[in-house]
Each structure stands twice: as structure tokens, then as C-alpha cells.
Amino acid sequence: MPYFDTASAAPLHPVARQALLAALDEGWADPARLYRAGRRARLLLDAAREAAAEAVGCRPDELTFTPSGTLAVHSGISGALAGRRRVGRHLVVSSVEHSSVLHSAAAHEAQGGSVSEVPVDRSGAVSAAAYAAVLREDTALACLQSANHEVGTEQPVAGVAEVCRAAGVP
């Protein structure tokens, strides 16, 4: 799931700024409505979806816009878990994941799923071996951030991905 967030640390790309201004000026209406302003908003929304889909290499109907990064994370995790429900209901996360991931894990657990939280060392990093130790036959998904946005710890994503792939976990 591509996610384009710079944690508010970068200005808008000029094309994104242009699309935002067009939406504010001309696309302010409800794109689900049939009146003229609504149809104009729908055209702008569809054009933005097509441009974004082309940029990431997918079909426009495979792309979902969300109003926040938190909702994007919740949707991605719940969608991935739903898509792998035949495998099982076990989710693996690191103990230093973004709060949106940890909240998704808590929601999954509240709905009857199981969650394993992988601990970190003194520098805030996990180990591939620690992930391997908690992977199970019913593990549907494992999550790991690339780097911690608060302390800057880079995680061993390639090593963790390798042990997850070997266990059949995305």
C-alpha cells in the first residue's frame, strides 16, 4: 500500500498544489450530486484519481483517497487482514509502530484477532530474529515501519521482510 506522507515536513508538490487550488476554486461541491457544481467536482476528483493511479501504477478504481494518514493505515491493515482471513487472524507489529498501527492492532484484537508485539532494543530497533520468533502458521500480516519519526531509528526492514516471506507472511 503506497502511502505518500512526509509528516508535514515538505511543501506540496507543484502539481498537487495546482490540483488543490483547482479543487478549492472549482471543485468545492459534493461530487456525488448531479447539479453543475457537483458534476464539476466529480470531474476534478476523477482526474486527480487517474493521475495518482498512473503515478503509482494501478487502475483508478484500485486507488482510495482518505482524509488522513490514520484512516489510510486503518483501511490498509483491516483490508489486508480481511484479505488473508483464511490464513488466520494473527497480526504482528513492533512495539514502536506509529500509533495508528497500534490502534489498528488494538481494534483487531477487540474483534477477536490476536496480536504479537515485537520488542525493540535500547536504540529502538527490532531484530529480524525477534520477528521470526513470533510468526505463526496463522499469521496473516506483519507490520514494521521503515524508520521511527520521533527518534529516527531505522528498522531492518529487508531482514524482517525476508523472514516474513520465508514464513509466507506479507
C-alpha positions in Angstrom: 0.0 0.0 0.0 1.8 3.1 -1.1 1.5 6.0 1.3 2.6 9.5 0.5 3.1 11.3 3.7 6.0 13.5 4.7 4.7 14.1 8.2 4.0 17.7 7.2 7.8 18.2 6.7 7.7 19.1 3.0 5.8 21.6 0.9 3.2 20.5 -1.6 4.5 19.3 -5.0 3.6 22.0 -7.5 1.2 19.6 -9.4 -0.5 18.7 -6.1 -0.8 22.4 -5.2 -2.4 23.2 -8.6 -4.9 20.3 -8.1 -5.7 21.6 -4.6 -6.3 25.1 -5.8 -8.5 23.9 -8.6 -10.5 21.9 -6.1 -10.9 24.8 -3.8 -11.9 27.2 -6.7 -14.0 24.9 -8.8 -14.5 21.6 -7.0 -16.0 22.7 -3.8 -19.3 21.0 -4.3 -20.3 17.4 -3.4 -19.1 15.2 -6.2 -22.0 12.8 -5.6 -24.5 15.4 -6.6 -25.9 15.9 -10.1 -26.1 19.7 -10.3 -23.4 21.5 -12.3 -21.0 22.3 -9.5 -21.3 18.7 -8.3 -20.5 17.3 -11.7 -17.5 19.7 -12.0 -16.2 18.4 -8.6 -16.7 14.8 -9.8 -14.6 15.6 -13.0 -11.8 17.1 -10.9 -11.9 14.2 -8.4 -11.8 11.6 -11.2 -8.9 13.4 -13.0 -7.0 13.5 -9.7 -7.6 9.8 -9.2 -6.5 9.0 -12.7 -3.3 11.0 -12.3 -2.5 9.4 -9.0 -3.2 5.9 -10.2 -0.9 6.4 -13.2 1.8 7.7 -10.9 1.7 4.5 -8.7 1.0 2.1 -11.5 -2.5 1.0 -10.7 -6.0 1.3 -12.1 -8.1 4.3 -10.8 -10.6 2.0 -9.2 -7.9 0.4 -7.2 -7.0 3.8 -5.6 -8.6 5.2 -2.5 -8.3 8.7 -1.2 -8.5 9.1 2.5 -8.8 12.3 4.6 -5.9 11.4 6.8 -2.9 9.1 7.2 -4.5 7.5 10.2 -7.6 6.4 8.2 -5.3 5.2 5.4 -3.4 3.0 7.8 -6.6 1.6 9.4 -8.0 0.9 6.0 -4.8 -0.8 4.8 -4.4 -3.0 7.8 -8.0 -4.0 8.1 -8.2 -4.7 4.3 -5.0 -6.8 4.4 -6.3 -8.8 7.4 -9.7 -9.3 5.7 -8.0 -10.5 2.5 -6.0 -13.0 4.4 -8.6 -14.2 6.8 -8.4 -17.8 5.5 -4.7 -17.8 6.6 -5.6 -16.7 10.2 -6.2 -13.7 12.4 -2.8 -13.2 13.9 -1.1 -9.8 13.4 2.5 -8.9 14.2 3.6 -5.3 15.0 6.6 -3.8 16.5 6.3 -2.1 19.9 7.4 1.3 18.4 4.9 1.4 15.4 3.0 4.6 14.7 0.0 5.0 17.0 -2.3 4.4 14.0 -0.8 0.9 13.6 -1.0 0.2 17.3 -4.6 1.4 17.4 -5.5 -0.8 14.4 -3.9 -3.7 16.2 -6.0 -3.0 19.3 -9.1 -2.8 17.2 -8.2 -6.1 15.6 -7.7 -7.7 19.0 -11.0 -6.3 20.2 -12.7 -8.0 17.3 -11.3 -11.4 18.2 -8.0 -11.4 16.4 -4.6 -12.0 18.1 -1.7 -9.6 18.1 2.0 -10.1 18.9 4.1 -7.1 19.7 7.8 -7.4 18.9 10.0 -5.6 21.4 12.9 -3.3 20.5 16.4 -2.9 21.7 17.9 0.2 23.5 18.2 2.1 20.3 14.5 1.4 19.3 15.3 -1.2 16.7 13.7 -4.6 16.2 15.6 -7.7 15.0 14.6 -10.0 12.2 15.1 -12.9 14.7 12.5 -11.3 17.1 10.0 -11.1 14.2 10.8 -14.7 13.2 10.2 -15.9 16.8 6.6 -14.6 16.8 5.5 -15.6 13.3 3.0 -18.4 13.4 1.1 -20.5 10.9 -2.0 -18.3 11.4 -0.1 -15.0 11.0 -2.0 -13.0 8.4 0.1 -9.8 8.4 3.3 -8.3 9.9 3.8 -4.6 10.1 7.1 -2.7 10.5 7.8 1.0 10.0 10.9 1.9 7.9 12.1 4.5 10.4 10.8 6.0 13.7 9.7 9.5 13.0 10.4 10.6 16.6 13.8 9.2 17.3 15.0 8.4 13.8 15.8 4.7 14.3 15.9 2.9 11.0 14.4 -0.5 11.2 15.9 -3.6 9.4 13.0 -3.8 7.0 14.8 -6.0 4.4 15.8 -8.6 7.0 12.3 -8.7 8.6 10.7 -8.9 5.1 12.9 -11.9 4.3 11.9 -13.9 7.4 8.3 -13.0 6.8 8.4 -14.1 3.2 10.1 -17.3 4.2 7.1 -17.9 6.6 4.6 -17.0 3.9 3.6 -13.7 5.5 3.3 -10.4 3.6 
